[in-house]
């Protein structure tokens, strides 16, 4: 009976040790750490994966850009693409002084990939976000720029001006893996300049 109890305890501790890893390092000796998550289908794991990446992203952002290494992390939530688009439209209407009745032409806007809510300090990622690829991770990098800007209480001429640094950081993150913002998201630097200009 004692051996059986010991065996069960050993199995339980191994299972818990395996589950506590939010991400794994795929190639620690390559100079660039590629982060990924266990390939588990449960969506709470995607949220845990995102949370597990935050410390490394904050360290990377503060060492590569003029952003503080604030360890006060945002909440992470998953949302449908429809919900993300609705939230973006409402936010755009608010800062453009429009009402929802006047509307925003959704056909002229790019697809919303993720959002950061300044008031609730929450990053909303798409519900199909996994966090395994550098492209997925770059979306989190982009939104973490906004979180750090918010936490540092940085001031901008207009809300769009916050986007330039977020896109530059996202592109630089992708560049670590031989990728680019233009190739992965069809966003070139001209678009970044225009979308971050105060009109």
N, C-alpha and C positions, 0 to 999 in steps of 0.2 A: 504494500500500500504506500509506503514511504517513497519507494522508487517511482511509482506512478505519479505521485504528487510532485516530486522533484522534476520529472519529465514534463508534466503539464506547465509547471512554473517556468522551466527553461524555454519551452515553446512560446509561452505568452510573452516573456521578456524579449525574445528574438523578434517576434511580431511587432511589439511596440517599438523596438529600436528601429526596425525597418520603416515603420509608418511615420516616425518623427522627422524624417528627412523631407524638407520642403522642396529641395532641389538637389541635383547631383552635378558634379563637375565631370564633364565628358573627357576632357583632355587637359589635365592640370599642368603638364610639362610643355605645352605648346606656346607659352608666353601670353596667349589670349585665352581666358577661361570662357568656355562655351557653357552656358547654364541651360539646364533642362529640367523637366519634371518627370516623375514616374508616369508611365503611360497607363493611367487609371481613368476609367470612364466617369467616375463620380465628379460632379461639378464643384462640390466643396474643395476638392483637391486643386482645381484651377485657382480658386481664391487663395488657398494656402500657398500655392506655387508663387503667385504674384506677391504675396506678403513675404515669402522667403527671398525674393529677389531684391526687395526694397533697400536693404542695407548696402548691398554691393552697388546698386544703381546710385544711391545718394553719394557714396564715396567716390564713384566714378564721375558723377556730375560735378561735385565740388572740386575735384582735382583737374577737371578739363574746362570748366566754365566758372564764371564769377558768381557762383551760387553757394550759399552756406550749407554745411553738412548737418542739417537739422535732422535729428533722429525721431521727431514726433511724426509718425507715419499716418497716412490717410487711411480711411476705411476703403475696402475694395468690394465692389459689387458687380455682378454680372447682369447685363440687360440685353433684351432683344434689339436687333437693329432698328426696328420700328420705334421702340421706346427711346433709343439713342437719338434718332432723327427728330422725334417729337421734343425731347429735351433741348436739343440744339436749336430748333426753330423757336421755342419759347424763350431761350436765352438770347438769341439773336434779336428777336422782337423787342425784348426788354432794353437791350443796350442801343438799339437803333431807334428807340422811341416809337415803335410800331405796335399796334394792337394785333391780336391774332386774326381779327376780322380782316384787317388790311392784308395780312399774310406775307409770306416770303416765298418767292418762286423756288421751289425745291429742285426744279430741273436745272437751275444754274449753279447749284451748290454741289460740292463733292460729297461722296458718301461719308457719313459720319462713322469713324472707326472706333472712337472712345471719347469720353468726356471727363472733365474734372469739375466738380461743384465746389465753388469757393466757400460758400456758407457752411455746408455740411462737411467739408474737407473729405470728400469721397471721390474716388476714381471709379468710373463706370466703364467696364470693359465689355466687349460683345460676348454674348453667351456661348459662342463657339471658340473663345480664346483658350488656348492650351498653355502657352508660355514656353513651349519647347524650341521654337525656331527663333533666330535673331530678329526676324520681322515682328513676331508676336511681342518679344521682349522690347523692341524699339517703340512699340505703342505705349508700353508702360513707362519707358524712359521719357517720352514726350509728355505724358500726363504728370509724371513726377517733377518735371521742370515747373509746371504750373503750380504744383503743390508747394515746392520750395519758394517760388516767387510769392505765393500767398503767405506762407509762414514767415517769410522775411519782410512782409509788408512792402514789397517793392511797388513803386508807383509808375504808371504808364500813361502816355498821352491819350490812349484809347484802348479798349479791350483787345482789339486786334493786334496791337503792338506786342503783346505777350507771346504771340505765336512764333515770331522769328527765331528766338533762342530755342524754343521747343523743337522746331523743325530742324535747326542746325544740330542740336544734340542728337535728335533721332537719326539724322543722316550720318553723323560721326559714329554713332553706335553701330549702325549698319556697315559702315566702312571697315570696322574691325574684322568683319567677316567677308570682305570682298563684295559687299552689296551696297545699294544706294537707295535713297528715298525715291528717286525717279524710277528705278527698275522695279522696286517692290510695291510702290504705292502710286506711281504715275504722277508724282509731284516734283516738278523741276524747281530750280532756284528762282527763276523768274516768277513763278507762281507763289513761292514763299514770300518774296519781296512785295508782290501786289497784295497778297492776302493779309500781310502784316502792316500794311500802310494805313495810316489814319486819313480817312476821306472827310 
